[in-house]
Amino acid sequence: MPLRLLIVEDEQTLARNIATFLRQRAIEVEIANTITQAIGHLESLTEFDVLLLDVDLPDGDGLHFYRNIRPAYPNIKMIAMSGRNLDIPEIVTRKAGGISFLAKPFALSRILDVLEYVAPETTAPTQREFPSSSSLPSPQIDEPVRSISDRPSAKIRIVVYSHDTYGLGNIRRMIAITQELVAENSKVSVLIISGSPMLHNFRLAPGIDYVKLPSLSRDESGIYGSRALDWDYNQLLELRSNLIASAVGNFRPNLILVDKNPQGVGGELGKILAQVGAYPVPPKIVLLLRDILDSPGVTRDIWNQEDYHTIISTYYDRILVVGEQRIFDVAESYAFPETTARKINYCGYIAHKKGHTDPQQLRTALNITNEPLILVSAGGGADGLRLLSCFLEGVRSRNERPRFKSIVFTGPELAAEHSTTLDALAEGLDHVYLREFTTDMMGYMEAADLSISMGGYNTVCELLTLKTNAIVVPRIIPGQEQWLRAERMSKMGLFTVIHPEQLTPDSLMLAIDDAFEKDSGDAVQVPTVTLLGLPETRRMIFELIE
């Protein structure tokens, strides 16, 4: 019996291309451009085997829609797809009950690979004759995948080591830099070395590849360990160190860009730092630091105990800080010696690309006319319960209907029991939209009149890029980085900050009232923050190589 597939995709050209491609392979396909249309197809007599589902649709969240229909259609497999994949799509897809994720643009043949896994008995070549690829018209997609043969011979080789033990902030930042490097010069070839468990989910540009190290973990007290393997931590570090040394030794880079830790987690870069100096042409070695690492006392102690300044003096050519000296002077705050301080260059904060959905389209989908929209988010959500519950409790405590609507993103890493708590708090609040995840956070931020979030580096850069009205509730455990950043920027008038120890439903509601009152008053001159982190980092890296 032929495989039956329903495509739910609002990009009509892409949906038609996929449908044509699959129909030529004897797969029965129907198309829906919205959730409403998809429901119509499902309620017809047709029984579908697979749902090829876009995550962001004009009339709602695709994954939320799938979770709602699963009890009624338990046999339908779901494959999620999205044009953005920086927000942990694999975790989100699995939590929604799906089995795979496709990052746009993708070669249409990738759908067959996934379908072979989903339903081998209906897609295996032994049971169905597929036309040869040479007899089929070439499908057109928005961004054709280029092979390495399409690129000029790579003459500039860069290794990027990414710190990987907590969250997605580090790997997202380093990938953004690598994309900037290859976009500027097609002769650049980048090898990322990281243990990030989500590295394979990122869509990497031609010229970028990676070596995946066994993953580490770090608990809230800052203790490191093995994330997946039942291995002693020191054994795992030895394995990672050997893999790094082998990869760098074979790749022979012109430059090594090290994220955050001068000697790597647990000193795992020590072996390769000692080796590269003996190369016929030693690579330049650059340390990349975000604007703030931790409190001055804690950071000074760690850097002195680990002898980082000697390592930097011996091996490193430059330190690039993606921040501003006037906001946080790294050398002064952390008492860097002159040998370290003179290698520092400030690049500015990293600007983020705007969302891919028109803000008005998002507001229309949420049935918002003239009332303000509040966006509430807590990143991955692992430690976001208090912020999100305070907001929902505050909204519920006001007897009258609030004069705003709100959309709350709980995050894919929120514990199941915490998700149940938030669902109960949101029950009956028809002016609150509770969703787990979006691939277009920047789009929703731009559509919102007020954003409420935590204070991670990437989140703050998103707020600075859009210059949006915002309330920030920073994390203070396991480090003080978020609080220091939020406090200093709040004093500059860039956004409102609430210390987490002072966060209550009442204090949050009062801050919201103040934010709307300030927004409706006379315009206040806010200092301009430098957002040249990507181009300045790129310029300095190429300057060093040349």
Wavefront OBJ file of the C-alpha trace (Angstrom):
o trace
v 0.000 0.000 0.000
v 1.474 3.415 -0.920
v 2.819 5.631 1.820
v 0.486 8.568 2.511
v 2.109 11.855 3.568
v 0.654 15.228 4.550
v 2.894 18.281 4.079
v 2.034 21.184 6.404
v 4.148 24.087 5.114
v 3.253 27.756 4.540
v 6.007 28.301 1.934
v 3.899 27.203 -1.004
v 6.723 26.850 -3.542
v 8.690 24.594 -1.216
v 5.578 22.518 -0.430
v 4.882 22.009 -4.152
v 8.510 21.044 -4.858
v 8.504 18.470 -2.063
v 5.137 17.093 -3.205
v 6.297 16.743 -6.826
v 9.504 15.037 -5.743
v 7.682 12.507 -3.555
v 4.821 11.808 -5.976
v 7.389 10.845 -8.602
v 8.420 8.135 -6.139
v 4.922 6.665 -5.801
v 4.195 8.372 -2.470
v 0.705 9.818 -2.026
v 0.968 13.458 -0.927
v -1.470 16.146 0.178
v -0.548 19.763 1.041
v -1.798 22.080 3.781
v -0.444 25.630 4.199
v -1.912 26.223 7.659
v -2.916 24.264 10.745
v -6.571 24.878 9.889
v -6.119 23.278 6.476
v -4.196 20.380 8.047
v -7.084 19.682 10.414
v -9.420 19.604 7.405
v -7.263 16.971 5.724
v -7.043 14.890 8.888
v -10.820 14.985 9.359
v -11.355 13.710 5.804
v -11.463 9.995 5.070
v -7.757 9.910 4.152
v -5.502 8.093 6.623
v -1.988 9.569 6.679
v 1.159 7.708 7.685
v 3.504 10.687 8.004
v 3.171 14.384 8.801
v 5.961 16.549 7.309
v 5.410 19.546 9.556
v 6.842 23.068 9.546
v 7.504 24.240 13.106
v 6.307 27.846 12.635
v 2.986 28.275 10.830
v 0.888 31.416 10.323
v -1.882 30.233 12.637
v 0.138 28.558 15.385
v 2.969 26.394 16.661
v 3.330 23.218 14.574
v 4.722 21.110 17.422
v 1.948 22.199 19.787
v -0.582 21.248 17.081
v 0.978 17.791 16.715
v 0.935 17.138 20.466
v -2.766 18.004 20.515
v -3.723 15.623 17.683
v -1.570 12.645 18.762
v -4.253 11.065 20.999
v -6.688 11.035 18.058
v -4.110 10.001 15.435
v -1.557 7.848 17.325
v -0.238 6.095 14.202
v 0.868 9.217 12.330
v 4.651 9.709 12.442
v 5.895 13.323 12.480
v 8.969 14.839 10.826
v 9.570 18.455 11.865
v 11.311 20.998 9.629
v 12.358 24.619 10.032
v 14.431 27.340 8.404
v 16.078 28.073 11.740
v 17.628 25.386 13.898
v 19.500 27.128 16.704
v 17.009 26.344 19.447
v 17.560 22.660 20.168
v 15.198 21.256 17.518
v 16.073 17.595 18.134
v 15.124 17.808 21.808
v 11.963 19.740 20.961
v 10.986 17.311 18.213
v 11.419 14.291 20.492
v 9.431 15.910 23.307
v 6.597 16.621 20.865
v 6.605 12.957 19.860
v 8.312 13.346 16.490
v 11.051 11.162 15.123
v 13.266 13.437 13.055
v 14.140 17.034 12.209
v 15.127 18.580 8.854
v 16.884 21.957 8.797
v 15.993 24.073 5.754
v 17.335 24.261 3.145
v 17.826 20.539 2.702
v 18.372 18.282 -0.290
v 15.015 16.708 -1.098
v 16.654 13.288 -1.081
v 17.057 13.731 2.722
v 13.301 13.191 3.041
v 13.709 9.746 1.505
v 16.481 8.952 3.980
v 14.183 9.814 6.880
v 11.207 7.957 5.387
v 13.401 4.866 4.945
v 13.963 5.024 8.709
v 10.327 5.789 9.540
v 8.680 3.203 7.310
v 11.250 0.896 5.701
v 8.609 -1.582 4.646
v 6.974 0.999 2.389
v 10.011 2.857 1.113
v 12.616 0.119 0.669
v 13.789 -0.261 -2.958
v 13.128 -4.013 -2.784
v 9.417 -3.319 -2.470
v 9.046 -0.270 -4.715
v 10.668 0.716 -7.998
v 11.853 4.300 -7.741
v 12.662 6.194 -10.966
v 16.388 6.812 -11.397
v 17.551 10.282 -10.384
v 18.815 10.944 -13.903
v 15.294 10.671 -15.320
v 13.804 13.226 -12.944
v 13.803 17.029 -13.233
v 16.122 18.732 -10.769
v 14.040 20.018 -7.847
v 14.481 23.696 -7.041
v 14.940 24.767 -3.445
v 15.719 28.179 -2.009
v 19.421 27.557 -1.314
v 20.979 24.678 -3.274
v 23.491 22.650 -1.299
v 27.032 23.145 -2.631
v 29.602 20.396 -2.574
v 33.230 20.982 -1.676
v 34.088 20.710 -5.379
v 32.128 23.908 -5.986
v 34.467 25.857 -3.699
v 37.892 27.255 -4.540
v 40.831 25.387 -3.062
v 40.900 26.138 0.678
v 44.094 28.010 1.538
v 43.211 29.394 4.948
v 42.595 26.803 7.663
v 41.133 27.757 11.034
v 40.446 25.532 14.034
v 37.766 26.650 16.490
v 37.709 25.060 19.952
v 34.364 25.625 21.644
v 33.756 25.323 25.383
v 30.786 22.969 25.639
v 29.710 21.975 29.121
v 26.711 24.187 29.916
v 23.929 25.384 27.637
v 24.066 26.475 24.013
v 25.472 29.986 24.382
v 29.110 29.154 23.645
v 28.572 26.975 20.590
v 26.005 29.383 19.094
v 28.458 32.255 19.464
v 31.360 30.345 17.938
v 29.289 29.089 15.000
v 28.127 32.655 14.289
v 31.799 33.694 14.091
v 32.715 30.810 11.790
v 29.809 31.659 9.467
v 31.125 35.225 9.326
v 34.613 34.010 8.400
v 33.586 31.749 5.509
v 31.076 34.301 4.202
v 33.879 36.864 3.887
v 36.431 34.602 2.182
v 35.536 31.461 0.182
v 39.098 30.159 0.632
v 38.592 29.760 4.386
v 38.097 26.249 5.756
v 37.004 25.934 9.420
v 37.154 22.866 11.643
v 35.126 23.176 14.864
v 36.208 20.966 17.772
v 33.585 20.683 20.504
v 31.747 18.277 22.758
v 28.436 20.138 22.438
v 25.700 17.471 22.313
v 23.669 19.697 19.975
v 26.446 20.467 17.474
v 24.973 18.199 14.795
v 21.725 20.192 14.798
v 23.291 23.393 13.522
v 23.155 24.159 9.824
v 26.757 24.860 8.879
v 27.787 26.802 5.798
v 30.007 25.221 3.112
v 33.600 25.406 4.324
v 32.739 24.484 7.944
v 32.891 21.017 9.483
v 33.396 19.661 12.989
v 34.978 17.013 15.176
v 32.614 15.926 17.934
v 34.287 15.191 21.283
v 32.643 12.992 23.941
v 30.355 15.345 25.873
v 30.960 16.711 29.363
v 28.414 18.011 31.832
v 28.486 20.583 34.617
v 26.052 20.728 37.507
v 24.751 23.871 39.196
v 27.648 23.831 41.673
v 30.138 23.897 38.796
v 31.357 20.257 39.084
v 32.321 18.637 35.775
v 31.681 15.041 34.758
v 30.883 12.762 31.842
v 27.557 13.535 30.185
v 26.832 10.180 28.541
v 29.670 7.699 28.922
v 30.175 5.682 32.086
v 33.765 6.856 32.283
v 35.989 8.449 34.862
v 36.235 12.200 34.253
v 40.036 12.154 33.972
v 39.948 9.262 31.498
v 37.461 11.198 29.387
v 39.667 14.297 29.438
v 42.619 12.216 28.245
v 40.565 10.858 25.354
v 39.353 14.332 24.406
v 42.876 15.728 24.600
v 44.178 13.006 22.259
v 41.351 13.622 19.774
v 42.057 17.363 19.776
v 45.785 16.847 19.246
v 45.164 14.413 16.390
v 42.635 16.662 14.645
v 44.796 19.794 14.889
v 47.947 17.907 13.937
v 46.367 16.615 10.749
v 44.475 19.792 9.819
v 47.527 22.056 10.329
v 45.607 25.334 10.799
v 46.840 28.866 10.177
v 44.977 30.007 13.294
v 43.387 28.413 16.368
v 40.473 30.274 17.987
v 39.900 29.137 21.586
v 36.639 29.861 23.369
v 36.689 31.105 26.966
v 39.248 28.829 28.641
v 42.947 29.372 27.709
v 43.872 25.736 28.362
v 40.505 24.119 27.623
v 38.249 22.224 29.998
v 40.415 20.451 32.547
v 43.555 21.529 30.702
v 42.741 19.404 27.641
v 44.393 21.899 25.257
v 47.755 21.627 27.014
v 49.067 18.882 24.719
v 48.319 20.690 21.449
v 49.465 24.107 22.724
v 52.866 22.578 23.459
v 53.028 20.867 20.069
v 52.028 23.591 17.603
v 55.027 25.758 18.433
v 57.223 23.117 16.762
v 55.321 23.303 13.444
v 57.367 24.716 10.504
v 54.840 27.582 10.398
v 53.201 27.791 13.871
v 49.543 28.884 13.853
v 48.395 32.089 15.469
v 46.458 31.362 18.665
v 43.583 33.612 19.738
v 41.431 33.534 22.877
v 37.816 34.675 22.572
v 36.086 35.968 25.722
v 32.529 37.166 26.157
v 32.075 40.521 27.893
v 31.906 39.121 31.459
v 33.151 35.783 32.791
v 32.078 35.846 36.466
v 32.494 38.042 39.537
v 35.940 39.701 39.798
v 36.987 37.772 42.905
v 36.019 34.346 41.568
v 37.588 34.979 38.159
v 40.838 36.338 39.591
v 41.186 33.294 41.849
v 40.545 30.816 39.013
v 42.930 32.519 36.594
v 45.676 32.687 39.193
v 45.180 29.111 40.418
v 45.204 27.722 36.859
v 48.141 29.932 35.852
v 46.232 31.205 32.818
v 48.377 34.331 32.511
v 51.533 32.272 32.015
v 49.713 30.171 29.387
v 48.551 33.316 27.568
v 52.005 34.903 27.732
v 53.589 31.731 26.358
v 51.174 30.658 23.631
v 48.571 33.306 22.768
v 48.893 36.093 20.196
v 45.704 37.993 20.984
v 42.572 38.116 23.163
v 39.317 39.198 21.519
v 36.490 40.331 23.814
v 32.976 40.436 22.339
v 31.898 43.301 24.554
v 32.660 46.943 25.345
v 35.384 48.184 27.663
v 33.224 51.045 29.001
v 30.592 48.520 30.142
v 33.029 46.030 31.638
v 36.783 46.510 31.615
v 38.038 42.924 31.617
v 41.693 43.708 32.376
v 40.920 46.133 35.209
v 38.080 44.128 36.788
v 40.047 40.875 36.788
v 43.423 42.465 37.609
v 45.124 41.104 34.502
v 48.905 41.662 34.438
v 50.313 43.845 31.675
v 51.518 40.812 29.705
v 47.879 39.684 29.366
v 46.182 43.101 29.211
v 48.165 44.345 26.229
v 46.858 41.464 24.082
v 43.186 42.462 24.554
v 41.075 43.917 21.738
v 37.403 44.820 22.297
v 35.186 43.938 19.326
v 31.737 45.017 20.546
v 28.644 42.914 21.147
v 27.360 40.433 18.558
v 24.318 41.627 16.620
v 21.657 39.050 15.764
v 19.770 38.733 12.504
v 16.153 39.807 12.662
v 13.385 37.214 12.606
v 12.249 35.544 9.414
v 8.527 36.218 9.993
v 6.901 39.631 9.622
v 6.018 40.931 13.135
v 2.534 42.004 12.055
v 1.888 38.522 10.685
v 2.785 37.052 14.082
v 0.497 39.512 15.886
v -2.355 38.698 13.505
v -1.871 34.970 14.122
v -2.195 35.683 17.870
v -5.403 37.686 17.240
v -3.823 40.881 18.562
v -5.265 44.190 17.379
v -4.400 47.233 19.474
v -3.512 45.697 22.838
v 0.182 45.373 23.835
v 1.948 42.020 23.534
v 4.380 40.719 26.178
v 6.889 38.014 25.321
v 8.160 35.921 28.252
v 10.966 33.416 27.779
v 13.612 31.619 29.840
v 15.989 30.251 27.213
v 16.189 26.457 27.317
v 13.930 26.502 30.380
v 15.971 24.233 32.664
v 16.068 26.917 35.373
v 13.181 29.075 34.173
v 10.329 27.853 36.375
v 10.489 30.694 38.902
v 10.424 33.487 36.316
v 7.633 31.898 34.274
v 5.490 30.958 37.276
v 5.868 34.432 38.808
v 4.570 35.956 35.595
v 1.577 33.615 35.336
v 0.754 34.001 39.048
v 0.978 37.780 38.681
v -1.398 37.799 35.717
v -3.825 35.491 37.527
v -3.728 37.614 40.694
v -5.193 40.611 38.900
v -8.943 40.246 39.103
v -9.597 42.388 36.060
v -8.538 41.243 32.615
v -5.004 42.603 31.976
v -4.686 45.277 29.311
v -2.153 43.151 27.460
v -1.856 39.757 25.830
v 1.182 37.582 26.362
v 2.994 34.662 24.802
v 5.107 32.531 27.147
v 7.816 30.207 25.800
v 8.632 27.634 28.461
v 11.718 26.155 26.773
v 12.457 22.597 25.594
v 14.542 21.688 28.657
v 11.837 22.489 31.212
v 11.202 19.469 33.435
v 7.927 17.642 32.810
v 6.603 18.301 36.330
v 7.375 22.031 35.942
v 5.537 22.051 32.611
v 2.487 20.614 34.391
v 2.714 23.387 36.998
v 2.770 26.094 34.337
v -0.109 24.505 32.419
v -2.208 24.659 35.590
v -1.294 28.309 36.206
v -2.207 29.240 32.616
v -5.520 27.362 32.583
v -8.423 29.704 31.905
v -6.185 32.642 30.939
v -7.416 33.048 27.373
v -5.201 36.123 26.885
v -2.042 34.066 27.615
v -0.540 31.828 24.927
v 1.648 29.119 26.468
v 4.073 27.458 24.075
v 7.185 25.372 24.479
v 9.412 26.615 21.710
v 9.842 28.733 18.595
v 12.498 28.776 15.904
v 11.841 32.495 15.394
v 12.440 34.086 18.796
v 13.794 37.234 17.159
v 10.559 37.527 15.159
v 8.439 37.309 18.307
v 10.727 39.747 20.134
v 10.248 42.247 17.338
v 6.482 41.721 17.389
v 6.280 42.215 21.175
v 5.890 45.541 22.969
v 7.774 44.202 26.005
v 10.156 41.276 26.470
v 10.774 39.539 29.801
v 13.741 37.172 29.933
v 16.872 36.042 31.744
v 20.248 37.691 31.163
v 22.464 35.363 29.145
v 24.895 36.868 26.643
v 22.948 35.817 23.545
v 19.600 36.944 24.966
v 20.992 40.364 25.872
v 22.517 40.721 22.395
v 19.077 39.987 20.907
v 17.541 42.713 23.074
v 20.299 45.167 22.134
v 19.905 44.375 18.431
v 16.176 45.136 18.459
v 16.394 47.959 21.054
v 13.239 46.519 22.567
v 11.552 47.491 25.825
v 12.660 44.747 28.223
v 12.717 43.418 31.777
v 15.642 41.131 32.607
v 15.740 38.719 35.557
v 19.308 37.346 35.513
v 20.584 34.034 36.833
v 22.944 34.263 39.844
v 23.823 30.534 40.164
v 26.338 29.044 39.470
v 28.001 32.361 38.528
v 27.398 36.118 38.738
v 27.984 36.830 35.033
v 24.310 37.486 34.146
v 23.736 39.727 37.155
v 26.820 41.879 36.491
v 25.840 42.332 32.850
v 22.211 43.136 33.607
v 23.021 45.522 36.451
v 25.474 47.588 34.397
v 23.222 47.771 31.357
v 20.236 48.663 33.506
v 22.153 51.645 34.899
v 22.741 52.749 31.301
v 18.976 52.688 30.712
v 19.112 49.805 28.239
v 16.471 47.763 30.101
v 14.925 47.173 33.533
v 16.483 44.576 35.817
v 14.994 42.653 38.762
v 17.374 40.779 41.059
v 16.128 37.166 41.321
v 16.005 37.405 45.120
v 13.524 40.286 44.727
v 11.390 38.542 42.102
v 7.756 38.003 43.125
v 4.516 38.051 41.136
v 3.774 41.521 42.531
v 7.234 42.956 41.810
v 7.079 41.649 38.251
v 3.605 43.117 37.625
v 4.748 46.499 38.980
v 7.796 46.397 36.696
v 5.498 45.681 33.742
v 3.296 48.653 34.637
v 6.376 50.891 34.893
v 7.725 49.629 31.568
v 4.496 50.432 29.726
v 4.260 53.819 31.421
v 7.852 54.645 30.461
v 7.267 53.429 26.915
v 4.256 55.716 26.487
v 6.025 58.779 27.919
v 8.605 61.100 26.439
v 11.419 59.414 24.547
v 14.548 58.926 26.652
v 17.994 59.120 25.084
v 19.558 55.670 25.517
v 23.295 55.170 24.976
v 24.282 53.368 21.804
v 25.952 49.994 22.281
v 28.531 48.807 19.759
v 27.202 45.764 17.890
v 30.185 45.069 15.647
v 31.272 41.856 17.347
v 31.142 39.687 14.232
v 32.794 41.957 11.652
v 35.456 43.153 14.108
v 36.308 39.608 15.182
v 36.533 38.602 11.534
v 38.728 41.601 10.688
v 41.178 40.924 13.511
v 41.421 37.214 12.717
v 42.235 37.871 9.070
v 44.653 40.610 10.095
v 46.534 38.117 12.279
v 46.631 35.461 9.550
v 47.883 37.916 6.963
l 1 2 3 4 5 6 7 8 9 10 11 12 13 14 15 16 17 18 19 20 21 22 23 24 25 26 27 28 29 30 31 32 33 34 35 36 37 38 39 40 41 42 43 44 45 46 47 48 49 50 51 52 53 54 55 56 57 58 59 60 61 62 63 64 65 66 67 68 69 70 71 72 73 74 75 76 77 78 79 80 81 82 83 84 85 86 87 88 89 90 91 92 93 94 95 96 97 98 99 100 101 102 103 104 105 106 107 108 109 110 111 112 113 114 115 116 117 118 119 120 121 122 123 124 125 126 127 128 129 130 131 132 133 134 135 136 137 138 139 140 141 142 143 144 145 146 147 148 149 150 151 152 153 154 155 156 157 158 159 160 161 162 163 164 165 166 167 168 169 170 171 172 173 174 175 176 177 178 179 180 181 182 183 184 185 186 187 188 189 190 191 192 193 194 195 196 197 198 199 200 201 202 203 204 205 206 207 208 209 210 211 212 213 214 215 216 217 218 219 220 221 222 223 224 225 226 227 228 229 230 231 232 233 234 235 236 237 238 239 240 241 242 243 244 245 246 247 248 249 250 251 252 253 254 255 256 257 258 259 260 261 262 263 264 265 266 267 268 269 270 271 272 273 274 275 276 277 278 279 280 281 282 283 284 285 286 287 288 289 290 291 292 293 294 295 296 297 298 299 300 301 302 303 304 305 306 307 308 309 310 311 312 313 314 315 316 317 318 319 320 321 322 323 324 325 326 327 328 329 330 331 332 333 334 335 336 337 338 339 340 341 342 343 344 345 346 347 348 349 350 351 352 353 354 355 356 357 358 359 360 361 362 363 364 365 366 367 368 369 370 371 372 373 374 375 376 377 378 379 380 381 382 383 384 385 386 387 388 389 390 391 392 393 394 395 396 397 398 399 400 401 402 403 404 405 406 407 408 409 410 411 412 413 414 415 416 417 418 419 420 421 422 423 424 425 426 427 428 429 430 431 432 433 434 435 436 437 438 439 440 441 442 443 444 445 446 447 448 449 450 451 452 453 454 455 456 457 458 459 460 461 462 463 464 465 466 467 468 469 470 471 472 473 474 475 476 477 478 479 480 481 482 483 484 485 486 487 488 489 490 491 492 493 494 495 496 497 498 499 500 501 502 503 504 505 506 507 508 509 510 511 512 513 514 515 516 517 518 519 520 521 522 523 524 525 526 527 528 529 530 531 532 533 534 535 536 537 538 539 540 541 542 543 544 545 546
